[in-house]
Amino acid sequence: DLLEAVVAETDYELGEWATFEFDSLIPALTQNEEIDVIAAAMTITEDRQETIAFSDPYWESDQAILVREGGDFQPSGWEDFEGVRVGAQSGTTGADQVQSNLIDPGIIAEDDYSSYDSYVFAVEDLVNENVDAVVVDNPVAETFAANRPVTIAFIEETGERFGFGLRQGESELQSALNDGLATVRDDGTYEELTSTWFGQE
């Protein structure tokens, strides 16, 4: 919805939407050129900026740790994860958090980590007791906590910023997206959309 509103303020037209696994998005953009813009809550990172360009940030987020509501496992920090099974969507900063905070320090083994093509599948496995926790972007976690029998155990403050991804060198498109984003912020559309989807302004 946000990208549609942003593009509507530019001279560009929004074509067809295409669905990809998260870690296939950048190759689809840069190698195969199957898409022109990534709109998938992608965090702006230095590693990704070596390959693609980003619009100005449109959202800030932290990582949330989801567990089963009323379940035995209710951690308050990473140190509580010894011997539990953890899931995250592949290619995301949630997966990076699992690696740096749990696998690298030896709190959990590689075999205790499950990688998913979609956070929907990860949360489904959490509900079905195939994993004990899922690490995911906070806005996504809040949506699941409101609609599924899961709850947020704690927040890892990462200060991530999401941006629309595009091919490097496409300065005209980048400028248009930035201008469109500024317009929807100024005219109230941004607040309306974020309030609808995340309950925040």
PAMIKE-458365 format. One line per field, with one value per residue (C-alpha): chain; residue number from 0; y, x, z. Coordinates in Angstrom, 2 decimals, always signed. Layout:
N
unit <- [A/...] .
pos <- [NUM/...] .
c2 <- [Y/...] .
c1 <- [X/...] .
c3 <- [Z/...] .
***
This chain:
201
unit <- [A/A/A/A/A/A/A/A/A/A/A/A/A/A/A/A/A/A/A/A/A/A/A/A/A/A/A/A/A/A/A/A/A/A/A/A/A/A/A/A/A/A/A/A/A/A/A/A/A/A/A/A/A/A/A/A/A/A/A/A/A/A/A/A/A/A/A/A/A/A/A/A/A/A/A/A/A/A/A/A/A/A/A/A/A/A/A/A/A/A/A/A/A/A/A/A/A/A/A/A/A/A/A/A/A/A/A/A/A/A/A/A/A/A/A/A/A/A/A/A/A/A/A/A/A/A/A/A/A/A/A/A/A/A/A/A/A/A/A/A/A/A/A/A/A/A/A/A/A/A/A/A/A/A/A/A/A/A/A/A/A/A/A/A/A/A/A/A/A/A/A/A/A/A/A/A/A/A/A/A/A/A/A/A/A/A/A/A/A/A/A/A/A/A/A/A/A/A/A/A/A] .
pos <- [0/1/2/3/4/5/6/7/8/9/10/11/12/13/14/15/16/17/18/19/20/21/22/23/24/25/26/27/28/29/30/31/32/33/34/35/36/37/38/39/40/41/42/43/44/45/46/47/48/49/50/51/52/53/54/55/56/57/58/59/60/61/62/63/64/65/66/67/68/69/70/71/72/73/74/75/76/77/78/79/80/81/82/83/84/85/86/87/88/89/90/91/92/93/94/95/96/97/98/99/100/101/102/103/104/105/106/107/108/109/110/111/112/113/114/115/116/117/118/119/120/121/122/123/124/125/126/127/128/129/130/131/132/133/134/135/136/137/138/139/140/141/142/143/144/145/146/147/148/149/150/151/152/153/154/155/156/157/158/159/160/161/162/163/164/165/166/167/168/169/170/171/172/173/174/175/176/177/178/179/180/181/182/183/184/185/186/187/188/189/190/191/192/193/194/195/196/197/198/199/200] .
c2 <- [+0.00/+2.42/+1.82/+2.30/+5.62/+6.72/+5.78/+7.58/+10.81/+10.25/+10.13/+6.35/+3.72/+0.69/-2.52/-6.04/-7.29/-10.32/-12.61/-14.01/-15.71/-13.01/-14.09/-14.23/-10.58/-8.99/-11.49/-10.90/-7.17/-7.11/-10.29/-11.18/-7.73/-9.40/-6.53/-2.84/-2.13/-4.23/-3.44/-6.10/-4.45/-4.80/-3.35/-0.90/-2.43/-1.75/-5.23/-4.75/-1.27/-2.85/-4.52/-2.35/+1.19/+2.21/+4.93/+7.10/+5.05/+4.62/+2.73/+1.97/-1.33/-3.59/-7.38/-9.20/-12.68/-14.53/-17.50/-19.49/-17.72/-19.46/-21.82/-23.03/-21.08/-17.39/-15.95/-12.52/-12.51/-14.50/-16.30/-18.18/-19.95/-22.83/-26.06/-24.56/-24.56/-21.23/-20.15/-17.12/-16.18/-16.78/-13.76/-11.41/-9.47/-11.84/-14.67/-12.50/-12.02/-15.77/-16.27/-13.55/-13.92/-17.65/-19.78/-17.94/-17.80/-21.49/-20.96/-23.12/-25.56/-25.11/-28.07/-26.17/-23.40/-23.65/-21.32/-20.52/-19.05/-17.01/-15.79/-17.12/-20.67/-19.91/-18.73/-21.71/-24.02/-22.06/-22.55/-26.25/-26.59/-27.45/-24.51/-22.70/-19.14/-17.08/-13.92/-11.43/-7.69/-6.09/-4.79/-8.27/-9.81/-7.42/-8.44/-12.13/-11.55/-9.87/-12.71/-15.95/-17.71/-16.22/-13.40/-11.17/-12.32/-9.41/-6.86/-6.71/-3.05/-2.97/+0.41/-0.96/+1.22/-0.15/+1.23/+0.43/-1.41/-0.58/-1.13/+0.98/+3.86/+4.47/+7.94/+9.23/+6.43/+6.83/+10.57/+9.99/+7.48/+9.80/+12.72/+10.56/+9.32/+12.88/+13.83/+11.02/+11.88/+15.52/+14.91/+12.43/+9.31/+7.80/+8.17/+6.72/+3.65/+2.98/+3.40/+0.91/-1.73/-1.27/+0.73/+3.40/+6.87] .
c1 <- [+0.00/+2.80/+4.67/+1.44/+0.85/+4.45/+4.46/+1.14/+2.97/+5.57/+5.61/+6.10/+3.37/+3.21/+3.25/+2.56/+3.42/+5.71/+6.29/+9.72/+11.38/+13.13/+16.68/+15.78/+14.72/+18.12/+19.05/+15.63/+16.36/+20.00/+20.76/+17.55/+15.91/+12.56/+11.57/+12.44/+11.78/+11.91/+9.11/+9.56/+10.53/+14.17/+16.64/+19.19/+22.59/+26.13/+26.38/+23.24/+24.31/+27.32/+24.88/+21.76/+20.62/+17.86/+15.28/+15.15/+14.03/+10.28/+10.19/+12.32/+12.15/+13.73/+13.74/+11.13/+11.32/+8.02/+7.11/+3.94/+1.41/+1.21/+4.05/+6.81/+9.51/+9.31/+12.83/+13.90/+17.21/+19.43/+21.10/+17.84/+17.94/+20.27/+18.91/+15.84/+14.83/+14.74/+13.42/+13.80/+13.22/+16.31/+18.25/+16.77/+18.23/+16.28/+18.42/+21.51/+20.43/+20.12/+23.59/+25.34/+23.51/+22.86/+24.87/+28.21/+28.41/+27.46/+24.17/+22.38/+23.74/+23.32/+20.93/+18.63/+18.10/+15.43/+15.51/+12.28/+11.40/+8.66/+8.07/+4.50/+5.90/+8.17/+5.28/+3.19/+5.96/+6.06/+2.33/+2.71/+5.56/+8.21/+10.32/+10.29/+10.88/+10.94/+12.98/+11.22/+10.76/+8.79/+5.85/+5.41/+5.60/+2.94/+0.59/+1.04/+0.68/-2.67/-3.98/-2.27/-1.59/+1.90/+3.39/+6.46/+8.92/+11.33/+12.63/+16.19/+16.83/+18.54/+17.40/+16.93/+15.64/+13.59/+13.90/+12.70/+15.47/+16.43/+19.30/+22.40/+22.72/+18.98/+19.17/+16.01/+13.88/+15.55/+14.84/+11.25/+10.65/+12.21/+10.08/+6.95/+7.72/+8.16/+4.82/+2.85/+4.47/+3.43/-0.16/-1.04/-1.18/+1.85/+0.33/-2.95/-1.26/+1.05/-1.82/-3.89/-1.18/+0.83/-1.43/+1.25/+1.91] .
c3 <- [+0.00/+0.84/-2.41/-4.36/-2.60/-3.20/-6.89/-7.38/-6.51/-9.26/-13.06/-12.88/-13.08/-10.84/-12.87/-11.71/-8.24/-8.11/-5.13/-4.29/-1.36/+0.65/-0.16/-3.87/-4.04/-4.67/-7.44/-9.01/-8.98/-10.04/-11.98/-13.78/-13.63/-13.06/-10.78/-10.56/-6.88/-3.72/-1.27/+1.41/+4.71/+3.70/+6.17/+4.81/+5.58/+4.42/+2.91/+0.84/-0.23/-1.92/-4.32/-4.49/-3.76/-1.37/-1.10/+1.98/+5.01/+5.37/+8.68/+11.71/+13.53/+16.12/+16.31/+18.38/+19.85/+19.50/+21.71/+22.29/+24.45/+27.81/+26.89/+29.19/+27.33/+28.24/+27.84/+29.00/+27.11/+24.76/+27.66/+28.28/+24.90/+25.71/+24.27/+22.59/+18.93/+17.12/+13.73/+11.46/+7.84/+5.72/+4.52/+7.13/+10.02/+12.27/+10.93/+11.53/+15.15/+15.64/+14.20/+16.19/+19.51/+19.69/+17.26/+17.28/+21.11/+21.29/+23.13/+20.56/+17.99/+14.25/+14.30/+16.68/+14.13/+11.43/+8.41/+6.56/+3.18/+4.88/+8.42/+8.03/+7.92/+10.87/+13.04/+11.93/+13.16/+16.42/+16.96/+16.10/+18.63/+16.05/+17.24/+20.58/+19.39/+16.20/+15.64/+13.36/+12.75/+15.56/+13.43/+11.98/+15.45/+16.77/+13.97/+14.73/+18.47/+17.83/+15.67/+16.69/+20.04/+20.27/+22.32/+22.24/+24.90/+24.51/+22.02/+20.74/+19.95/+16.57/+15.22/+11.72/+8.91/+6.02/+2.50/-1.00/-2.86/-6.44/-8.84/-8.37/-10.80/-11.16/-9.66/-11.35/-9.90/-6.52/-6.47/-7.56/-4.77/-2.21/-3.40/-3.40/+0.09/+1.32/-0.22/+1.44/+4.76/+4.38/+3.25/+6.01/+3.84/+5.57/+9.05/+7.83/+6.35/+9.29/+11.72/+9.72/+9.43/+12.62/+14.93/+15.12/+13.76] .
***
